[in-house]
Amino acid sequence: MKTNVKTISWIHLSVFLGLSIALGANGQEKTTNYDLVSLQQNNKLEVSNRQVSTFSESDISGIRFSKNEGDGIAWIKGLEFSNGTIELDIRGKDVIQQSFVGVAFHGIDHKTHDVVYFRPFNFQSDDPVRKIHSVQYVSHPENTWNVLREKHNGKFEKAVNPAPGASDWFHVKIVVHYPHVMAYVNGNEEPSLSIEKLNDRKTGSLGLWVGNNSDGDFANLQIIHEH
């Protein structure tokens, strides 16, 4: 029996990086589970404007961003994402204007990328205006949150229902089928956000993202690539 050296090498690499990979029945999908702790420990994250550490508590482990001014991103080295589904668990905090947490995708660099992110401090706000600013899509650098709010108020940011607790872990599913982007929270069958991308990029880097003056925790990242 002839051994496929490339297959063995890929298996060894996957184990080393903490990846679990499976092909769909029709061969058109590939599901990858990313062990964020292993990626951080093995220098497989390209981090911009933050320090990233690992944590383990009760039954969950992942990576934690430090707080800093400006946006921070941890790109996953070697990962290119086009169409598919991104799932993960995120935890922010209940501090106004200091908890912006999400996912960057179709990235060129730390300045040019798309982001779907959350403002947990707005999740359960009694102020209806704040509440509809709970989940946001932006396309940097041209279409920042303030530009979109001024030009398209209410179109690219929405409430999250049912709203998680501001300091609780919440599960996120982001579905990208160019140009459509949808974000689901905690298994809700209805998307909290459904928009069309504001650029013509169909592929690029993917990473975890925190906004200005924000830290945040991320765990259990899974990506389903569609071809």
Backbone as numpy.savetxt, mean C-alpha at the origin, in Angstrom:
# Nx Ny Nz CAx CAy CAz Cx Cy Cz
16.45 -38.26 -14.32 15.60 -37.06 -14.32 16.47 -35.82 -14.32
16.22 -34.90 -15.22 17.04 -33.70 -15.34 16.54 -32.62 -14.37
17.44 -32.03 -13.60 17.08 -31.01 -12.63 17.11 -29.64 -13.26
16.09 -28.86 -13.01 16.01 -27.48 -13.50 16.70 -26.57 -12.50
17.92 -26.15 -12.84 18.72 -25.34 -11.94 18.06 -24.01 -11.66
17.44 -23.41 -12.68 16.79 -22.12 -12.50 15.64 -22.21 -11.50
14.88 -23.34 -11.56 13.77 -23.52 -10.63 14.27 -23.62 -9.21
15.33 -24.41 -8.98 15.88 -24.55 -7.65 16.41 -23.22 -7.14
17.08 -22.48 -8.00 17.62 -21.18 -7.58 16.50 -20.24 -7.18
15.42 -20.23 -7.91 14.28 -19.35 -7.58 13.64 -19.76 -6.27
13.52 -21.09 -6.02 12.97 -21.56 -4.75 13.85 -21.10 -3.59
15.17 -21.24 -3.75 16.09 -20.81 -2.69 15.97 -19.32 -2.45
15.87 -18.53 -3.52 15.74 -17.09 -3.38 14.44 -16.72 -2.68
13.36 -17.42 -3.04 12.07 -17.13 -2.43 12.10 -17.40 -0.93
12.71 -18.53 -0.53 12.83 -18.84 0.89 13.64 -17.78 1.60
14.74 -17.36 0.99 15.63 -16.36 1.58 14.91 -15.04 1.80
14.07 -14.64 0.86 13.38 -13.36 0.96 12.07 -13.45 1.71
11.65 -14.62 2.13 10.39 -14.77 2.83 9.20 -14.64 1.93
9.30 -15.11 0.68 8.21 -15.01 -0.28 7.51 -16.35 -0.43
6.21 -16.29 -0.60 5.42 -17.47 -0.91 4.69 -17.20 -2.21
4.92 -18.03 -3.22 4.43 -17.74 -4.57 3.59 -18.89 -5.09
2.45 -18.55 -5.73 1.59 -19.56 -6.32 1.02 -19.02 -7.61
0.92 -19.89 -8.61 0.31 -19.52 -9.88 -1.16 -19.88 -9.87
-1.99 -19.03 -10.50 -3.41 -19.32 -10.63 -3.63 -20.50 -11.54
-4.84 -21.05 -11.49 -5.14 -22.25 -12.27 -4.98 -22.01 -13.75
-5.25 -20.81 -14.20 -5.16 -20.53 -15.62 -3.80 -19.97 -16.02
-2.90 -19.85 -15.03 -1.56 -19.36 -15.33 -1.49 -17.87 -15.58
-2.62 -17.17 -15.44 -2.65 -15.74 -15.73 -2.49 -14.88 -14.48
-2.48 -15.50 -13.31 -2.30 -14.77 -12.07 -1.15 -15.38 -11.28
-0.45 -14.51 -10.55 0.61 -14.98 -9.66 0.44 -14.30 -8.32
0.26 -15.10 -7.28 0.07 -14.57 -5.94 1.38 -14.68 -5.16
1.79 -13.57 -4.56 3.01 -13.55 -3.78 2.73 -12.98 -2.40
3.08 -13.74 -1.36 3.00 -13.26 0.01 4.39 -12.77 0.43
4.45 -11.54 0.90 5.72 -10.92 1.26 5.88 -10.88 2.78
6.96 -11.46 3.25 7.32 -11.36 4.67 8.10 -10.06 4.85
7.42 -9.03 5.32 8.04 -7.70 5.41 9.22 -7.68 6.37
9.14 -8.49 7.42 10.26 -8.57 8.37 11.51 -9.08 7.66
11.35 -10.15 6.88 12.49 -10.71 6.15 13.03 -9.73 5.11
12.12 -9.03 4.43 12.58 -8.06 3.44 13.41 -6.97 4.08
12.97 -6.48 5.24 13.74 -5.44 5.92 15.08 -5.97 6.42
15.07 -7.14 7.00 16.31 -7.70 7.56 17.32 -8.06 6.48
16.85 -8.35 5.27 17.74 -8.74 4.18 17.99 -7.62 3.17
17.70 -6.38 3.60 18.01 -5.18 2.80 17.32 -5.22 1.44
16.06 -5.66 1.44 15.30 -5.72 0.20 14.26 -4.60 0.10
14.38 -3.61 0.98 13.53 -2.43 0.93 14.39 -1.21 0.63
13.98 -0.42 -0.33 14.66 0.84 -0.64 13.86 1.97 0.01
14.39 2.49 1.11 13.63 3.41 1.96 14.03 4.85 1.68
13.02 5.70 1.52 13.24 7.11 1.25 12.64 7.94 2.38
13.44 8.81 2.99 13.01 9.82 3.97 12.39 9.22 5.24
12.81 8.05 5.63 12.34 7.44 6.87 13.37 6.43 7.36
13.24 6.05 8.63 13.87 4.85 9.16 12.78 3.80 9.28
13.10 2.56 8.93 12.14 1.47 9.01 12.70 0.38 9.91
11.91 -0.05 10.88 12.31 -1.12 11.79 11.27 -2.24 11.73
11.58 -3.37 12.37 10.64 -4.49 12.43 10.00 -4.55 13.81
8.84 -5.18 13.88 8.18 -5.37 15.17 7.46 -6.71 15.16
7.20 -7.22 16.33 6.40 -8.44 16.50 5.63 -8.30 17.80
4.30 -8.40 17.70 3.47 -8.28 18.89 2.26 -9.18 18.74
1.93 -9.91 19.80 0.84 -10.89 19.81 0.94 -11.78 18.57
-0.01 -11.68 17.64 -0.01 -12.60 16.50 0.31 -11.89 15.19
0.95 -10.72 15.25 1.24 -9.99 14.03 2.64 -9.42 14.07
3.31 -9.45 12.93 4.65 -8.88 12.82 4.75 -8.17 11.48
5.62 -7.16 11.41 5.76 -6.40 10.19 6.81 -5.33 10.32
6.62 -4.23 9.59 7.59 -3.15 9.63 6.92 -1.86 10.13
7.75 -1.02 10.72 7.27 0.23 11.33 8.10 1.39 10.81
7.42 2.42 10.33 8.08 3.64 9.86 8.29 4.60 11.02
9.42 5.27 11.03 9.63 6.37 11.96 8.88 7.59 11.47
8.75 8.59 12.35 8.08 9.83 12.01 9.08 10.83 11.47
8.65 11.61 10.45 9.52 12.62 9.88 8.67 13.59 9.07
9.25 14.73 8.74 8.56 15.66 7.85 8.65 15.15 6.42
7.63 15.46 5.62 7.61 15.00 4.24 7.13 13.56 4.15
6.94 13.09 2.90 6.48 11.72 2.66 7.64 10.74 2.79
7.31 9.51 3.15 8.29 8.44 3.21 7.79 7.22 2.47
8.69 6.52 1.80 8.32 5.32 1.04 9.35 4.23 1.27
8.86 2.99 1.38 9.73 1.82 1.38 9.40 1.00 0.14
10.16 1.23 -0.94 9.95 0.46 -2.17 10.46 -0.97 -1.97
9.76 -1.93 -2.54 10.24 -3.32 -2.52 11.15 -3.52 -3.72
12.41 -3.77 -3.45 13.41 -3.86 -4.52 13.07 -4.98 -5.49
13.15 -4.66 -6.78 12.95 -5.66 -7.82 11.50 -5.97 -8.14
10.57 -5.32 -7.45 9.15 -5.59 -7.69 8.56 -4.58 -8.65
7.97 -5.08 -9.73 7.23 -4.24 -10.66 5.78 -4.68 -10.67
4.88 -3.73 -10.50 3.45 -4.02 -10.41 2.71 -3.29 -11.52
1.84 -4.01 -12.23 1.03 -3.41 -13.30 -0.44 -3.45 -12.89
-1.13 -4.53 -13.25 -2.52 -4.74 -12.84 -2.59 -5.86 -11.83
-3.56 -5.77 -10.92 -3.73 -6.82 -9.94 -4.30 -6.31 -8.64
-4.07 -7.08 -7.58 -4.64 -6.78 -6.27 -3.54 -6.72 -5.22
-3.59 -5.69 -4.40 -2.66 -5.50 -3.29 -3.45 -5.62 -2.00
-3.06 -6.53 -1.12 -3.73 -6.66 0.17 -2.71 -6.58 1.29
-3.08 -5.94 2.38 -2.20 -5.80 3.54 -2.98 -5.28 4.72
-2.33 -5.34 5.89 -2.88 -4.76 7.11 -2.08 -3.52 7.48
-2.79 -2.48 7.91 -2.18 -1.19 8.22 -2.69 -0.71 9.57
-1.81 -0.04 10.31 -2.24 0.61 11.55 -1.66 2.03 11.62
-2.54 3.00 11.76 -2.14 4.38 11.97 -2.41 4.78 13.40
-2.80 6.03 13.62 -3.07 6.48 14.98 -4.08 7.63 14.96
-4.62 7.92 16.14 -5.67 8.92 16.27 -5.07 10.27 16.64
-4.26 10.81 15.74 -3.64 12.12 15.93 -3.89 12.94 14.67
-4.64 14.01 14.78 -5.04 14.79 13.61 -3.82 15.31 12.86
-3.84 15.11 11.55 -2.80 15.57 10.63 -1.43 14.92 10.87
-1.43 13.77 11.58 -0.17 13.08 11.80 -0.31 11.57 11.60
-1.22 11.18 10.74 -1.36 9.76 10.43 -1.90 9.60 9.01
-0.97 9.48 8.07 -1.28 9.26 6.66 -0.55 7.99 6.24
-1.28 6.93 5.93 -0.66 5.62 5.71 -1.29 4.94 4.50
-0.45 4.37 3.63 -1.01 3.73 2.45 0.02 3.02 1.59
-0.31 2.91 0.31 0.50 2.15 -0.66 0.79 3.02 -1.87
2.05 3.07 -2.27 2.47 3.74 -3.50 2.65 2.68 -4.59
2.22 3.00 -5.82 2.33 2.03 -6.91 2.52 2.77 -8.23
2.88 2.00 -9.25 3.20 2.57 -10.57 4.22 3.70 -10.40
5.21 3.43 -9.58 6.19 4.45 -9.25 7.37 4.49 -10.21
7.84 5.70 -10.45 9.10 5.91 -11.17 10.22 6.17 -10.17
9.93 7.02 -9.19 10.88 7.32 -8.12 10.10 7.90 -6.95
10.83 8.47 -5.95 10.16 8.95 -4.75 9.33 10.20 -4.99
9.44 10.79 -6.19 8.65 11.97 -6.52 7.47 11.67 -7.44
7.59 10.64 -8.26 6.58 10.36 -9.29 5.98 8.98 -9.06
4.73 8.94 -8.61 4.05 7.69 -8.29 2.59 7.98 -7.96
1.79 6.93 -7.95 0.42 6.99 -7.47 0.38 6.51 -6.03
-0.60 6.99 -5.27 -0.77 6.55 -3.88 -2.26 6.43 -3.57
-2.63 5.35 -2.90 -3.89 5.27 -2.19 -3.54 5.26 -0.71
-4.04 6.24 0.03 -3.69 6.30 1.45 -4.89 6.67 2.30
-4.71 6.46 3.60 -5.79 6.62 4.56 -5.41 7.65 5.62
-6.44 8.31 6.15 -6.29 9.23 7.27 -7.08 8.63 8.45
-6.48 7.74 9.23 -7.24 7.06 10.30 -7.87 8.01 11.31
-7.25 9.17 11.53 -7.82 10.12 12.49 -9.17 10.67 12.03
-9.52 10.45 10.77 -10.81 10.90 10.26 -11.86 9.78 10.21
-11.45 8.53 10.45 -12.35 7.40 10.23 -13.69 7.57 10.94
-13.65 7.90 12.22 -14.88 7.97 13.01 -15.17 9.39 13.49
-14.70 10.35 12.76 -14.92 11.75 13.15 -16.41 12.10 13.13
-16.82 12.94 14.10 -18.20 13.44 14.12 -18.41 14.56 13.10
-17.32 15.07 12.58 -17.39 16.12 11.56 -17.57 15.45 10.19
-18.70 15.65 9.53 -18.94 14.96 8.25 -17.94 15.33 7.16
-17.39 16.52 7.21 -16.39 16.93 6.22 -15.10 16.16 6.43
-14.66 16.07 7.67 -13.46 15.28 7.96 -13.66 13.82 7.59
-14.84 13.30 7.86 -15.08 11.87 7.63 -14.96 11.50 6.17
-15.39 12.38 5.26 -15.28 12.05 3.84 -13.86 12.24 3.30
-12.95 12.62 4.18 -11.54 12.71 3.83 -10.75 11.54 4.43
-11.35 10.37 4.48 -10.72 9.21 5.14 -9.79 8.41 4.24
-10.14 8.26 2.96 -9.28 7.54 2.01 -9.09 8.41 0.78
-7.88 8.43 0.27 -7.48 9.41 -0.76 -6.66 8.73 -1.85
-6.91 9.12 -3.09 -6.01 8.81 -4.20 -5.30 10.08 -4.61
-3.98 9.98 -4.88 -3.21 11.10 -5.43 -2.29 10.55 -6.51
-1.86 11.45 -7.38 -0.91 11.12 -8.44 0.19 12.17 -8.41
1.27 11.83 -7.73 2.37 12.79 -7.58 3.26 12.80 -8.82
3.80 13.96 -9.19 3.81 15.21 -8.41 2.70 16.19 -8.76
2.01 16.01 -9.87 1.07 17.04 -10.31 -0.21 17.08 -9.48
-0.79 15.93 -9.23 -2.11 15.88 -8.60 -2.00 15.48 -7.13
-1.61 16.44 -6.32 -1.53 16.25 -4.88 -2.92 16.36 -4.27
-3.04 16.03 -2.98 -4.35 16.04 -2.34 -4.99 17.43 -2.40
-4.19 18.49 -2.19 -4.77 19.83 -2.16 -5.20 20.29 -3.55
-4.46 19.90 -4.58 -4.88 20.20 -5.96 -6.19 19.50 -6.29
-6.28 18.21 -5.93 -7.49 17.45 -6.25 -8.68 17.94 -5.44
-8.45 18.31 -4.20 -9.57 18.81 -3.39 -10.10 20.13 -3.93
-9.20 20.95 -4.46 -9.61 22.24 -5.00 -10.34 22.08 -6.33
-9.81 21.18 -7.20 -10.37 21.05 -8.54 -11.49 20.02 -8.64
-11.44 18.97 -7.79 -12.40 17.86 -7.89 -12.85 17.45 -6.49
-13.39 18.38 -5.75 -13.73 18.11 -4.36 -14.68 16.92 -4.23
-14.28 15.95 -3.41 -15.12 14.79 -3.15 -14.99 13.65 -4.14
-14.22 13.82 -5.21 -14.10 12.77 -6.23 -13.00 11.77 -5.91
-11.88 12.26 -5.41 -10.73 11.39 -5.19 -10.46 11.11 -3.72
-11.40 11.46 -2.84 -11.32 11.10 -1.43 -12.73 10.85 -0.91
-12.83 9.83 -0.04 -14.14 9.38 0.41 -14.07 8.95 1.88
-15.25 8.69 2.44 -15.35 8.09 3.77 -15.07 6.59 3.68
-14.75 5.97 4.81 -14.59 4.53 4.90 -15.74 4.00 5.75
-16.55 3.10 5.18 -17.69 2.54 5.89 -17.71 1.02 5.76
-17.90 0.29 6.89 -17.93 0.80 8.26 -16.54 1.27 8.67
-16.49 2.32 9.47 -15.20 2.94 9.81 -14.48 2.15 10.89
-13.21 1.79 10.67 -12.42 1.16 11.73 -12.11 2.17 12.84
-11.62 1.69 13.96 -11.11 2.57 14.98 -9.85 3.25 14.50
-9.62 4.46 14.92 -8.50 5.25 14.41 -7.14 4.62 14.72
-7.04 3.88 15.82 -5.77 3.28 16.21 -5.75 1.77 16.00
-6.77 1.24 15.33 -6.88 -0.20 15.12 -6.20 -0.63 13.82
-5.77 -1.89 13.79 -5.38 -2.49 12.53 -6.60 -2.55 11.60
-6.39 -2.28 10.32 -7.46 -2.47 9.35 -6.87 -3.11 8.10
-7.71 -3.92 7.44 -7.27 -4.66 6.26 -7.65 -3.89 5.00
-6.70 -3.78 4.10 -6.87 -3.01 2.87 -6.72 -3.92 1.66
-7.61 -3.75 0.70 -7.47 -4.40 -0.61 -7.57 -3.32 -1.67
-6.51 -3.17 -2.45 -6.48 -2.19 -3.54 -6.44 -2.97 -4.85
-7.42 -2.74 -5.70 -7.52 -3.43 -6.99 -7.21 -2.44 -8.09
-6.24 -2.79 -8.93 -5.82 -1.91 -10.03 -6.05 -2.63 -11.35
-6.93 -2.08 -12.18 -7.13 -2.53 -13.56 -7.11 -1.26 -14.39
-5.95 -0.94 -14.91 -5.76 0.35 -15.57 -6.90 0.68 -16.52
-7.51 1.87 -16.40 -7.13 2.97 -15.51 -7.87 2.99 -14.17
-8.62 1.91 -13.87 -9.47 1.92 -12.69 -8.69 1.49 -11.44
-8.98 2.16 -10.33 -8.40 1.83 -9.03 -9.52 1.82 -8.00
-9.61 0.73 -7.22 -10.62 0.62 -6.18 -9.96 0.20 -4.87
-10.45 0.75 -3.76 -9.91 0.42 -2.44 -11.04 -0.09 -1.55
-10.84 -1.28 -0.96 -11.79 -1.90 -0.06 -11.17 -2.00 1.32
-12.01 -1.90 2.36 -11.50 -1.95 3.74 -12.26 -3.00 4.54
-11.49 -3.81 5.26 -12.04 -4.81 6.20 -13.08 -5.72 5.58
-12.81 -6.16 4.36 -13.65 -7.15 3.72 -14.97 -6.66 3.18
-15.21 -5.36 3.22 -16.45 -4.82 2.67 -16.50 -5.09 1.17
-17.65 -5.57 0.68 -17.78 -5.87 -0.74 -17.93 -4.62 -1.59
-18.29 -3.51 -0.96 -18.39 -2.24 -1.68 -17.10 -1.44 -1.49
-16.52 -0.92 -2.57 -15.28 -0.15 -2.40 -15.53 1.17 -1.68
-14.61 1.54 -0.82 -14.67 2.85 -0.20 -14.28 3.94 -1.19
-13.41 3.57 -2.13 -12.93 4.52 -3.13 -12.89 3.84 -4.48
-13.38 4.51 -5.52 -13.33 3.98 -6.88 -13.08 5.15 -7.82
-11.91 5.14 -8.48 -11.51 6.28 -9.31 -10.83 5.79 -10.58
-10.51 6.71 -11.47 -9.66 6.42 -12.62 -8.36 7.18 -12.46
-7.25 6.52 -12.76 -5.93 7.12 -12.62 -5.81 8.41 -13.42
-4.96 9.27 -12.91 -4.76 10.58 -13.53 -3.46 10.68 -14.30
-2.94 9.55 -14.76 -1.75 9.54 -15.60 -1.81 8.31 -16.50
-0.87 8.20 -17.42 -0.89 7.09 -18.36 0.11 5.99 -18.01
0.65 6.02 -16.77 1.55 4.94 -16.36 0.75 3.67 -16.09
1.19 2.58 -16.68 0.51 1.30 -16.51 1.30 0.30 -15.68
2.51 0.70 -15.27 3.34 -0.20 -14.48 4.38 0.62 -13.73
5.05 -0.02 -12.78 6.09 0.68 -12.03 6.35 0.02 -10.69
7.14 0.69 -9.88 7.51 0.17 -8.57 6.33 0.20 -7.61
6.44 -0.59 -6.55 5.41 -0.63 -5.50 6.08 -0.55 -4.14
5.46 0.22 -3.25 6.03 0.35 -1.92 5.00 0.76 -0.90
5.39 0.75 0.34 4.56 1.20 1.45 4.87 2.66 1.71
3.84 3.42 2.09 3.93 4.88 2.06 3.39 5.48 3.35
4.05 6.52 3.85 3.53 7.34 4.94 3.69 8.81 4.56
2.76 9.64 5.04 2.77 11.05 4.67 3.47 11.93 5.68
3.35 13.21 5.48 4.03 14.21 6.29 3.73 14.05 7.78
4.79 14.08 8.58 4.68 13.98 10.05 4.04 12.68 10.51
4.14 11.63 9.71 3.46 10.36 10.02 4.45 9.23 10.22
4.08 8.33 11.13 4.69 7.01 11.21 3.59 6.01 10.85
3.83 4.72 11.06 2.80 3.74 10.71 3.34 2.33 10.69
2.44 1.37 10.86 2.80 -0.04 10.88 2.14 -0.77 9.72
2.88 -1.75 9.13 2.40 -2.48 7.96 2.73 -3.97 8.13
1.80 -4.83 7.72 2.01 -6.27 7.87 1.20 -7.03 6.81
1.57 -8.31 6.63 0.77 -9.27 5.84 0.50 -8.80 4.41
1.57 -8.43 3.72 1.42 -7.96 2.35 1.30 -9.13 1.38
0.26 -9.07 0.57 0.05 -10.06 -0.50 -0.27 -9.32 -1.79
0.33 -9.77 -2.89 0.09 -9.15 -4.19 -0.30 -10.23 -5.19
-1.39 -9.99 -5.89 -1.80 -10.86 -6.98 -1.56 -10.12 -8.28
-0.62 -10.59 -9.07 -0.30 -9.99 -10.37 -1.20 -10.60 -11.42
-1.80 -9.74 -12.25 -2.60 -10.22 -13.37 -1.89 -9.88 -14.68
-1.94 -10.79 -15.62 -1.22 -10.61 -16.88 -2.20 -10.58 -18.05
